[in-house]
Amino acid sequence: MLKTPIARGVALATLGASLAIPSMAQAEFLKDSKASLEMRNFYFNADNRQSGLDPEDSKSEEWAQGFILRYESGFTEGTVGFGLDAIGLLGVKLDSSPDRTGSGMLPVGSDGRTDDDMSAFGPTFKARISKSTLKVGTLIPKLPTVLPTDSRILPQTFRGAHLNSSEIKNLTVDLGRLTENSVRNEAGYADITSNAAGGKATDKFDFAGASYKWGDSGLTTSYNYGHLDENYKQHIVNLLHVLPISEGQSLKTDLRYARSTEDGNANVDNKAIGAMFTYSLSGHSFGLGYQDMSGDTAYPYITGTDAFLVNYVMIDPAFADADEKSWQARYDYNFAAMGIPGLTFMTRYVKGEDFGANGNGEEWERDTDIAYVIQGGPLKNLGIKWRNGSYRGETAAGADREIDQNRLIVSYTLPLL
């Protein structure tokens, strides 16, 4: 089913672009082409208990399969090089029922049932001059102001234009506009929205940013600006530094500051400060983080995306309500240090407090990930990950919330070109 509509779409788009390019210029376009098929099998189980709700409505359990076909061409020869990228997406329901929806993997219809499948195809046209590349079409940008989520069977995508330039050594500049958003469990596109109270759907999200790597010092600094029309304006500053201490030993410092203000009739007033310090020794990593929200509202971000916050985690991801203070303790271990490459472990605990109508709200979350990627043989690159999380806290109205989640993901990427 996948190979027929999606692979054919990629092939036709590629053929059309190839026919439009003079034959003498096609060499690099074809030579540097890459294609892969990623397959994700995802089982999701959650118990979402909340005071005042029927316990029978608390369960969410679904199973689905995702296929992600990616194609990237090279560039034609000449001063200006042209190319074409494409992505084909297919999600298939394996198990679900109206009383167990809520996994965020597939669309839910008006009858409360998830669709049997969803699919989409998105081309991206690109042009390159020197060390600057302009992409127009389907985009998955990865910037502090817009981080499309990729935590279910299919990634979130956008439509728009994105210019990335590295003309100056160690300096990377990004400029662009996004016009439409397709969240992870929807095949279609719509105007962009946010979590800002009073905000409106819009076809204008403008972004700009610059990141500079300070030679061999291990220091990278960046500034990013985002403006979601009729919703908010946002300025983000980030400092990232890795200090080598000795062989197999280092200290990583990640400092973040964001200032968000209203635009149009939206109600946005937030300052976010975050710091994460990670000490690594052989295969061990020990992290401590702190996050402080101030202002009248929560941290704003585009619907469906991840927030650029040090305490953005798994279940209640942001810990970013108005005036909320939160801290994190994290431990990672890479078993390659003891001769088992491909096996990794992570656990963390996040505690938030001082938020809510009375300023005495509290919440906490505990997450654990265990993952293994087969390193050789016929199943090389097959990945298995188990994610477990528990959350305890309150709703905005003061109702108690208790959430326990398990996710099992089996993934495999097959190179095609």
C-alpha positions in Angstrom: 0.0 0.0 0.0 2.8 2.4 0.9 4.9 1.7 -2.2 2.1 2.3 -4.6 0.8 5.9 -3.8 3.7 7.4 -2.0 6.7 6.0 -3.7 5.0 6.7 -7.0 4.4 10.3 -6.0 8.1 10.8 -5.1 9.1 9.1 -8.3 6.8 11.3 -10.4 7.9 14.5 -8.7 11.5 13.6 -9.2 11.0 12.7 -12.8 9.2 16.0 -13.4 12.0 18.0 -11.9 14.6 15.9 -13.9 12.8 16.6 -17.2 12.9 20.3 -16.5 16.7 20.3 -16.0 19.1 20.2 -18.9 20.7 16.8 -19.3 24.3 18.1 -18.8 23.3 19.5 -15.4 21.6 16.4 -14.0 24.8 14.6 -12.9 25.1 16.0 -9.4 21.3 16.2 -9.0 21.1 12.4 -9.4 24.5 11.4 -8.1 23.9 13.0 -4.7 20.3 11.8 -4.3 19.3 9.9 -1.1 16.2 8.0 -0.2 15.1 6.0 2.8 12.0 4.4 4.2 11.5 4.6 8.0 8.9 2.3 9.6 7.6 2.9 13.2 5.4 0.4 15.0 3.9 2.3 18.1 1.9 0.9 21.0 0.5 3.5 23.4 -1.1 2.8 26.8 -2.2 5.5 29.3 -4.3 5.7 32.4 -5.5 9.3 32.7 -7.3 9.6 36.1 -8.8 12.9 37.2 -11.1 13.7 40.1 -14.7 14.2 38.9 -14.4 12.0 35.9 -15.6 8.4 35.4 -12.8 5.9 35.8 -14.0 4.1 32.8 -13.1 7.1 30.7 -9.5 7.2 31.9 -8.0 4.5 29.6 -6.2 5.3 26.3 -4.8 2.4 24.4 -4.0 2.3 20.7 -1.6 0.6 18.3 -0.5 2.0 14.9 2.1 1.7 12.2 3.8 4.6 10.5 5.8 4.8 7.2 8.0 7.8 6.4 9.5 7.9 2.9 12.2 10.6 2.5 13.9 11.6 -0.8 16.6 14.2 -1.1 18.2 15.1 -4.4 21.5 16.7 -5.0 21.8 20.0 -6.8 22.3 20.8 -10.5 25.6 22.1 -11.5 26.3 25.8 -12.0 26.4 29.0 -10.0 22.8 28.4 -8.8 22.0 24.8 -8.1 18.5 23.5 -8.1 17.1 20.4 -6.4 14.0 18.7 -5.0 13.2 16.9 -1.7 10.0 15.0 -0.9 8.4 13.3 2.0 5.7 10.7 1.9 3.7 9.8 5.1 1.4 7.0 5.8 -0.2 6.1 9.2 -2.2 2.9 9.6 -4.5 1.9 12.6 -3.7 -1.5 14.0 -5.9 -1.4 17.1 -8.2 1.2 18.6 -11.8 1.7 19.8 -13.9 4.8 20.7 -13.4 4.2 24.5 -9.6 4.0 24.1 -8.6 6.9 21.9 -6.3 9.8 22.9 -2.9 8.5 21.9 -2.3 11.4 19.4 -1.4 9.0 16.6 -4.4 9.1 14.2 -7.2 11.5 13.5 -10.4 11.0 15.6 -13.7 11.4 13.7 -17.0 13.0 14.9 -18.2 9.5 15.9 -15.3 9.2 18.4 -13.5 6.6 16.2 -10.0 6.9 14.8 -9.5 6.8 11.1 -8.2 3.6 9.6 -5.3 5.4 8.0 -4.0 8.8 6.9 -1.5 9.8 4.2 0.2 12.8 2.8 2.9 13.7 0.2 4.9 16.9 0.4 7.5 18.2 -2.1 10.2 20.8 -1.3 11.9 22.7 -4.0 15.4 24.1 -3.2 18.0 26.3 -4.7 21.6 26.8 -3.5 24.1 29.6 -4.1 27.5 29.2 -2.5 26.7 28.2 1.1 23.2 29.5 1.2 20.1 27.2 0.6 16.5 28.3 0.1 13.8 25.7 0.5 10.1 26.3 -0.5 7.4 23.7 0.2 7.0 21.1 2.9 9.4 21.9 5.8 10.4 20.4 9.1 12.5 23.3 10.6 14.4 22.7 13.8 14.8 26.1 15.5 14.2 27.3 19.1 11.1 29.2 18.0 9.6 26.3 16.1 10.4 22.7 16.9 8.0 20.3 15.1 7.3 17.3 17.2 8.3 13.8 16.1 7.1 11.7 19.1 4.4 9.5 17.4 4.2 7.5 14.2 4.6 10.5 11.9 6.4 13.9 12.2 4.7 17.3 12.3 5.3 19.3 9.1 4.8 22.8 7.8 4.6 24.6 4.5 6.5 27.8 3.8 10.0 29.1 2.9 13.3 28.7 4.8 16.6 30.3 3.9 19.7 28.8 5.7 23.1 30.5 5.2 26.6 29.7 6.3 28.6 32.2 4.3 30.6 33.4 7.3 32.7 30.8 9.0 31.2 29.5 12.2 28.0 31.6 11.7 24.7 30.1 10.7 21.7 32.4 9.8 18.1 31.3 9.3 15.2 33.3 7.8 11.8 32.3 6.7 8.0 32.3 6.9 5.7 29.4 7.6 2.1 29.5 6.3 0.5 26.2 7.2 0.7 23.5 9.9 0.0 19.8 9.7 0.1 18.3 13.2 1.3 14.7 13.9 -2.1 13.0 13.7 -3.6 14.9 10.8 -2.9 14.5 7.1 -4.2 17.9 6.0 -2.9 21.4 6.5 -4.5 24.3 8.3 -3.6 27.8 9.4 -1.2 28.0 12.4 -2.5 28.4 15.9 -0.9 28.6 19.4 -1.7 28.1 23.1 -2.0 31.9 23.5 -5.4 33.0 25.0 -7.2 35.2 22.5 -4.9 34.3 19.6 -6.2 33.6 16.1 -5.4 31.1 13.4 -3.0 32.7 10.9 -0.9 32.0 7.8 2.0 34.1 9.0 4.8 32.8 11.2 8.0 34.8 10.6 11.3 33.6 12.0 14.9 34.7 12.0 17.9 33.5 13.9 21.7 33.4 14.1 24.0 30.9 15.7 27.8 31.4 16.2 30.3 28.8 17.2 33.3 30.4 18.9 36.1 28.5 17.3 37.4 25.5 19.3 36.3 26.9 22.7 33.3 24.6 22.9 31.0 27.6 23.1 28.0 28.3 20.8 25.7 31.2 21.2 22.4 31.9 19.4 19.6 34.4 19.1 16.2 33.5 17.5 13.1 35.6 16.9 9.6 34.3 16.1 6.4 36.3 15.3 3.1 34.4 15.1 0.8 37.0 13.6 -2.1 37.9 15.9 -0.7 35.7 18.7 2.8 36.6 20.0 6.3 37.8 19.5 9.2 35.9 21.0 12.9 36.5 21.5 15.1 33.5 22.5 18.8 33.6 23.6 20.8 30.4 24.1 24.3 29.7 25.4 25.7 26.2 25.0 29.1 25.2 26.2 31.0 21.9 26.6 34.0 21.9 28.8 36.3 18.9 28.4 37.8 18.0 31.8 39.8 14.9 30.9 39.4 11.9 28.6 35.9 10.6 28.9 34.9 13.5 31.2 33.1 16.7 30.4 30.7 19.4 31.7 27.9 20.7 29.5 26.2 24.0 30.2 22.9 24.9 28.5 21.5 28.4 29.4 18.2 29.7 27.9 16.3 32.9 28.1 13.0 33.7 26.3 10.9 36.9 26.3 7.4 36.5 24.8 4.9 39.4 24.4 1.4 39.7 23.0 0.5 40.5 19.4 -3.0 41.5 18.3 -5.7 40.6 20.9 -3.7 37.6 22.3 -2.9 37.6 26.0 0.9 36.8 26.2 3.4 38.1 28.8 6.1 35.6 29.7 9.7 35.5 30.7 11.4 32.0 30.8 14.8 31.3 32.2 16.3 27.8 32.0 19.6 26.2 32.9 20.7 22.6 32.5 24.1 21.3 33.7 25.2 17.8 32.6 28.4 16.1 33.9 29.5 13.1 31.8 31.9 10.5 33.0 32.6 7.5 30.7 29.1 6.2 29.8 27.4 8.0 32.7 25.7 11.4 32.5 24.3 13.3 35.5 22.1 16.3 34.8 20.5 19.1 37.0 18.1 21.6 35.6 16.2 24.6 36.8 13.4 26.6 35.0 11.7 29.8 36.1 8.5 31.3 34.5 7.6 34.9 35.3 4.9 37.2 33.8 1.1 37.0 33.6 0.9 34.0 31.2 2.3 30.6 30.4 5.1 30.1 27.8 3.6 30.4 24.3 4.4 28.1 21.4 2.9 26.9 18.1 0.2 24.2 18.4 1.7 20.7 18.1 5.3 21.7 18.4 7.8 21.1 21.3 8.7 24.0 23.4 12.4 25.1 23.7 12.5 24.6 27.4 15.0 22.6 29.6 12.0 21.0 31.5 10.0 20.1 28.4 9.5 16.4 29.0 7.1 13.5 28.2 3.6 13.7 29.7 3.0 17.2 31.0 5.8 18.5 28.8 6.4 22.1 29.5 6.2 22.8 33.3 5.6 26.3 32.0 2.5 27.8 33.6 2.5 31.4 34.7 5.0 31.9 37.6 5.9 28.2 37.8 9.3 27.2 39.1 10.6 23.7 38.3 13.7 21.7 38.7 15.0 18.5 37.1 17.3 15.6 38.0 18.4 13.3 35.2 20.6 10.3 34.7 21.7 8.7 31.5 23.9 5.6 30.8 25.3 4.4 27.5 26.1 0.7 27.8 28.7 0.9 25.1 31.0 1.9 27.9 30.7 -1.7 29.3 30.8 -3.4 25.9 27.1 -3.3 24.9 26.9 -0.8 22.0 23.4 0.3 21.1 21.8 -0.1 24.5 21.0 3.1 26.4 19.1 4.1 29.5 17.6 7.4 30.8 15.6 8.4 33.9 14.6 11.8 35.1 12.4 13.5 37.7 10.8 17.0 37.3 9.1 18.9 40.1 7.1 22.1 39.5 5.5 24.5 42.1 4.2 28.0 42.9 1.7 28.2 40.0 -2.1 28.3 39.6 -4.8 30.7 40.8 -3.6 30.6 44.5 0.1 30.3 43.7 0.4 27.0 45.5 0.0 24.5 42.7 2.4 21.5 42.5 3.1 18.8 40.0 5.8 16.2 39.3 6.7 13.8 36.6 9.0 10.8 36.4 10.2 9.3 33.1 12.3 6.3 32.1 13.5 5.3 28.7 15.3 2.0 27.7 16.4 1.7 24.1 18.4 -0.8 22.0 19.5 -0.6 18.4 20.8 -3.8 16.8 24.4 -3.1 15.6 24.9 -5.8 13.0 23.5 -8.8 11.1 20.3 -8.9 8.9 18.4 -6.7 11.5 21.1 -4.0 11.8 19.6 -0.6 12.8 16.4 -2.1 14.1 15.5 -0.1 17.2 13.3 -1.0 20.2 12.4 1.6 22.8 10.2 1.4 25.9 9.1 4.7 27.5 7.4 4.8 30.9 6.2 7.9 32.6 4.1 8.9 35.7 2.6 12.4 36.3 0.9 13.8 39.4 -0.6 17.3 39.5 -3.6 19.5 39.2 -5.8 20.9 36.4 -6.2 24.7 36.1 -9.5 24.3 38.0 -7.8 22.5 40.9 -8.9 18.9 40.1 -6.3 16.2 40.9 -4.7 14.5 37.9 -2.8 11.2 37.9 -1.4 9.9 34.6 0.6 6.7 34.0 1.9 6.0 30.5 3.7 3.3 28.6 4.9 3.5 25.0 6.6 0.7 23.0 8.2 1.8 19.7 9.9 -0.5 17.2 11.6 1.3 14.3 13.6 0.5 11.3 15.1 2.6 8.5 15.7 1.0 5.2 18.1 2.9 2.8 16.7 3.0 -0.7 19.4 5.1 -2.5 
